[in-house]
Amino acid sequence: MVLVRTATESDLPAIKAIYDVEVRHGISTFATEPPGLEYWQERLHSTHVGDHVLVATDGDDVIGYAFSGSYRPRAGYVHTRETSVYLASPARGAGIGSLLYDELLRLLRADGVRLVVAVIALPNPGSQGLHRACGFELVGVLHDVGRKFDTWIDTELWELRL
């Protein structure tokens, strides 16, 4: 049985490990070097309204996580949050992303967030399907916006009005 809950300090190494795989081998992040544990500690301990870090666990193992954070650093964007979901490879396609999003969106609604934004690097049909199933709408494409593994990468912008 999969449990979704707020992340704790002890979950951070597992969160970091899932993310580091994408940094080294995937395009879901344009980071090219894995961030240190302090990066995840800052996310976990953020006191900004609308900032959350959740994990999905299967027994004792973290198999995925979701977080929300600042869309842009200016005050006018305070009611908009950017979200991300990352899953360990064996957990993909099993509905765990939807479980994480269900809880994250519940928390964001309770926080009074107005708009949620997701950025999807292409190609990524799994993430597109997840966001569509969670009610997000595609609002635009940025062409050749990032470069990783000697390849230009497009991203799609998706939004969900809460």
C-alpha positions in Angstrom: 0.0 0.0 0.0 1.3 3.5 -0.9 1.2 6.2 1.7 1.5 9.9 0.8 2.7 12.1 3.6 4.7 15.3 4.4 8.4 14.7 4.0 10.7 14.6 7.0 14.4 15.2 7.3 15.0 11.4 7.2 13.4 11.3 3.7 15.8 13.7 2.2 18.5 11.2 1.1 15.9 9.2 -0.8 14.4 12.3 -2.4 17.9 13.4 -3.4 18.7 9.9 -4.8 15.5 10.0 -7.0 16.3 13.5 -8.3 20.0 12.7 -8.9 19.0 10.0 -11.3 17.1 12.6 -13.4 20.0 15.0 -13.2 22.5 12.5 -14.5 20.3 10.6 -17.0 17.1 12.4 -17.7 15.7 15.6 -19.0 13.0 16.3 -16.4 15.4 18.7 -14.8 17.9 21.0 -16.6 20.3 20.7 -13.6 23.5 19.1 -14.7 25.1 18.5 -11.3 23.1 17.0 -8.4 22.5 19.5 -5.6 23.7 18.9 -2.1 21.4 17.8 0.7 21.3 21.4 1.9 19.2 22.2 -1.2 16.6 19.7 -0.1 16.8 20.9 3.5 15.9 24.4 2.4 12.9 23.2 0.5 11.7 21.1 3.4 12.1 23.9 5.9 10.6 26.7 3.8 8.0 28.7 5.7 6.5 30.3 2.6 2.8 29.7 2.3 2.3 27.2 -0.6 5.7 25.5 -0.2 5.3 21.8 0.4 7.4 18.6 0.1 5.5 15.3 0.1 6.7 11.7 -0.3 5.0 8.5 -1.4 6.2 5.5 0.4 5.7 1.8 -0.1 6.5 0.3 3.3 9.7 2.0 4.4 10.9 3.1 1.0 10.4 6.5 -0.5 9.3 5.8 -4.1 8.4 9.3 -5.2 8.0 12.8 -4.1 6.2 16.1 -5.0 7.0 19.6 -4.1 5.6 23.1 -4.6 7.6 26.3 -4.5 7.9 29.8 -5.8 7.0 30.3 -9.4 9.0 33.6 -9.6 10.7 35.5 -6.8 8.6 38.7 -7.0 5.9 39.5 -4.5 3.2 39.7 -7.2 3.5 35.9 -7.8 2.8 34.9 -4.2 -0.5 33.2 -5.1 1.1 31.1 -7.9 3.2 28.0 -7.1 5.3 25.8 -9.4 5.0 22.1 -8.8 7.0 19.0 -9.6 6.6 15.3 -9.2 9.4 12.8 -9.4 9.1 9.0 -9.2 11.6 6.2 -8.8 11.7 4.3 -12.0 9.8 1.1 -10.7 7.0 3.4 -9.4 6.2 5.0 -12.7 2.8 4.3 -14.4 1.2 3.0 -11.2 -0.9 6.0 -10.3 1.5 7.2 -7.6 2.0 10.6 -9.3 -1.8 11.2 -9.1 -1.8 10.3 -5.4 1.0 12.8 -4.7 -0.8 15.5 -6.8 -4.1 14.8 -5.0 -2.6 15.6 -1.7 -0.4 18.5 -2.9 -3.3 20.2 -4.7 -5.5 19.8 -1.5 -2.8 21.6 0.5 -2.4 24.3 -2.1 -6.1 25.0 -2.2 -6.1 25.2 1.6 -3.2 27.7 1.4 -5.3 30.0 -0.9 -3.0 29.4 -3.9 -4.8 30.6 -7.1 -2.7 29.1 -9.9 -0.4 26.1 -10.1 2.2 25.9 -12.9 4.1 22.8 -14.2 6.9 22.8 -16.7 7.4 19.6 -18.7 10.5 18.9 -20.7 9.7 17.1 -24.0 9.3 14.4 -24.8 7.6 13.1 -21.6 4.2 11.5 -22.4 3.9 10.1 -18.8 4.2 13.6 -17.3 1.8 15.0 -19.9 -0.7 12.3 -19.1 -0.4 12.9 -15.3 -0.9 16.6 -15.6 -3.9 16.2 -18.0 -5.5 13.6 -15.6 -5.0 16.0 -12.7 -6.9 18.8 -14.5 -3.9 20.9 -15.8 -4.2 22.5 -19.2 -1.5 23.0 -21.7 -0.9 26.7 -22.2 2.2 27.0 -24.3 5.5 25.6 -25.6 9.0 27.1 -25.2 11.1 25.8 -28.1 14.8 25.0 -27.5 14.6 26.6 -24.1 17.1 24.2 -22.5 20.1 22.2 -23.6 21.2 18.9 -22.0 23.1 15.9 -23.3 24.1 18.0 -26.4 20.4 18.3 -27.4 18.1 21.3 -27.5 14.9 20.6 -25.4 11.5 22.1 -25.6 9.3 22.6 -22.6 5.5 22.8 -22.2 3.9 25.1 -19.7 0.8 23.6 -18.0 -1.5 25.4 -15.5 -4.3 24.5 -13.1 -6.5 27.2 -11.7 -7.5 26.4 -8.2 
